[in-house]
């Protein structure tokens, strides 16, 4: 299985948003607990037109991961150093795809001259971020409905 990571393009919008929405709905089930209102809030802006706006914004750097030309992951870094999207398609976890996406975001952050990356993690993803060098920097905060997020940061070399 060869994973390729490349900058996102407008024509990726539908597939990328589908991955994000499946990831939230299925992989983050322990976070949203099936609460319809929470899911509606979390998914509300996850649309192809919004995705195109995000990737066309010069303040963002967005990548997609593919296996055999099938889009399986999305990551988006803002110039502030905040990772604003980081999602994998259900069924492709623990295959190095998340690490490959993060590596691309981290390389771009370094090219921008950033020294720190930040993100708000779901409870489900905390362990992953800790394994790639992030540390918790605060208490959980309310997010969408019943979801809480956990602030993390990573110092770059």
C-alpha positions as CSV (number, residue, x, y, z in Angstrom):
1,X,0.0,0.0,0.0
2,X,1.6,3.2,-1.2
3,X,0.3,6.4,0.4
4,X,0.8,9.7,-1.4
5,X,0.2,13.1,0.1
6,X,-0.2,16.1,-2.1
7,X,-1.7,19.6,-1.9
8,X,-5.5,19.7,-2.1
9,X,-7.1,20.9,-5.3
10,X,-10.6,22.3,-5.9
11,X,-11.6,19.1,-7.7
12,X,-10.9,17.2,-4.4
13,X,-13.6,19.0,-2.6
14,X,-16.4,16.4,-2.8
15,X,-14.2,13.5,-1.9
16,X,-12.4,15.4,0.8
17,X,-15.6,16.5,2.5
18,X,-17.0,13.0,2.3
19,X,-13.9,11.7,4.1
20,X,-14.2,14.5,6.8
21,X,-17.9,13.8,7.3
22,X,-17.5,10.0,7.5
23,X,-14.6,10.5,9.9
24,X,-16.6,12.7,12.2
25,X,-19.8,10.6,12.0
26,X,-18.1,7.2,12.4
27,X,-14.6,7.6,14.0
28,X,-15.7,10.3,16.5
29,X,-18.8,8.5,17.7
30,X,-17.4,8.3,21.2
31,X,-17.1,12.1,21.2
32,X,-20.5,13.1,19.7
33,X,-22.3,10.0,21.3
34,X,-24.7,10.0,18.4
35,X,-26.3,13.3,19.4
36,X,-28.1,14.6,16.3
37,X,-27.7,18.3,17.3
38,X,-24.0,17.9,18.0
39,X,-23.5,16.2,14.7
40,X,-25.4,18.9,12.8
41,X,-23.3,21.6,14.4
42,X,-20.0,19.9,13.7
43,X,-20.9,19.0,10.1
44,X,-22.6,22.3,9.2
45,X,-19.6,23.9,7.5
46,X,-18.1,20.7,6.1
47,X,-19.3,21.3,2.5
48,X,-17.5,21.3,-0.9
49,X,-18.0,25.0,-1.4
50,X,-16.5,25.8,2.0
51,X,-13.6,23.3,1.4
52,X,-12.8,25.1,-1.9
53,X,-12.8,28.5,0.0
54,X,-10.4,27.0,2.6
55,X,-7.9,25.7,0.2
56,X,-7.9,28.8,-2.0
57,X,-7.1,30.9,1.1
58,X,-3.4,31.8,1.0
59,X,-3.4,31.6,4.9
60,X,-4.1,27.9,4.7
61,X,-2.1,24.9,3.5
62,X,-4.2,21.8,2.9
63,X,-3.1,18.3,1.8
64,X,-4.9,15.1,0.9
65,X,-3.7,11.6,1.3
66,X,-4.4,9.0,-1.4
67,X,-4.1,5.2,-1.7
68,X,-4.4,3.9,-5.2
69,X,-5.9,7.3,-6.3
70,X,-8.6,7.1,-3.6
71,X,-8.7,10.0,-1.2
72,X,-8.4,8.7,2.3
73,X,-7.3,11.7,4.5
74,X,-7.3,15.5,4.8
75,X,-5.1,17.9,6.8
76,X,-5.3,21.7,6.9
77,X,-2.8,24.0,8.5
78,X,-3.4,27.7,9.1
79,X,-0.5,30.2,8.9
80,X,-1.0,30.9,12.6
81,X,0.3,27.3,13.2
82,X,-3.1,25.9,14.0
83,X,-4.1,22.6,12.5
84,X,-7.7,23.1,11.6
85,X,-8.6,19.9,9.8
86,X,-7.1,16.4,10.4
87,X,-9.3,13.5,9.4
88,X,-8.9,10.0,8.0
89,X,-11.5,7.8,6.3
90,X,-12.8,5.0,8.5
91,X,-10.8,1.8,8.0
92,X,-7.5,3.4,7.2
93,X,-6.2,4.2,10.7
94,X,-2.9,2.9,12.0
95,X,-1.4,2.5,8.5
96,X,0.9,5.6,8.6
97,X,-1.5,7.8,6.7
98,X,-2.0,10.2,9.6
99,X,1.8,10.5,10.2
100,X,2.3,11.2,6.4
101,X,-0.3,13.9,6.5
102,X,1.2,15.4,9.6
103,X,4.7,15.3,8.1
104,X,3.5,17.3,5.1
105,X,1.9,19.9,7.4
106,X,4.9,20.1,9.6
107,X,7.3,20.6,6.7
108,X,5.1,23.4,5.4
109,X,4.9,25.0,8.9
110,X,8.7,25.0,8.9
111,X,8.8,26.6,5.5
112,X,6.5,29.3,6.8
113,X,9.0,29.8,9.7
114,X,6.6,28.5,12.4
115,X,8.0,27.3,15.6
116,X,4.9,25.8,17.2
117,X,1.9,23.8,15.9
118,X,-1.4,23.9,17.9
119,X,-4.7,22.0,17.6
120,X,-7.8,21.1,19.4
121,X,-8.2,17.4,19.6
122,X,-11.2,15.2,20.2
123,X,-10.9,12.7,23.1
124,X,-10.6,10.0,20.4
125,X,-7.5,11.5,18.8
126,X,-5.5,12.6,21.8
127,X,-3.4,9.4,21.9
128,X,-2.5,9.8,18.3
129,X,-1.3,13.4,18.7
130,X,0.7,12.4,21.8
131,X,2.5,9.7,19.9
132,X,3.7,12.3,17.3
133,X,5.0,14.7,19.8
134,X,2.2,16.9,20.9
135,X,1.6,17.8,24.6
136,X,-1.5,18.8,26.3
137,X,-1.7,22.5,27.1
138,X,-4.9,22.9,29.0
139,X,-8.2,21.5,30.2
140,X,-10.9,20.3,27.9
141,X,-13.2,22.9,26.5
142,X,-16.8,22.6,25.2
143,X,-17.0,22.6,21.4
144,X,-20.1,21.3,19.5
145,X,-23.0,20.2,21.6
146,X,-21.7,17.3,23.8
147,X,-18.2,17.4,22.3
148,X,-15.2,18.6,24.2
149,X,-11.9,19.5,22.7
150,X,-8.4,19.2,24.2
151,X,-5.8,21.8,23.4
152,X,-2.4,20.5,22.2
153,X,0.8,22.0,20.9
154,X,4.1,20.8,19.4
155,X,7.4,22.6,19.3
156,X,9.1,22.3,15.9
157,X,12.8,21.9,15.5
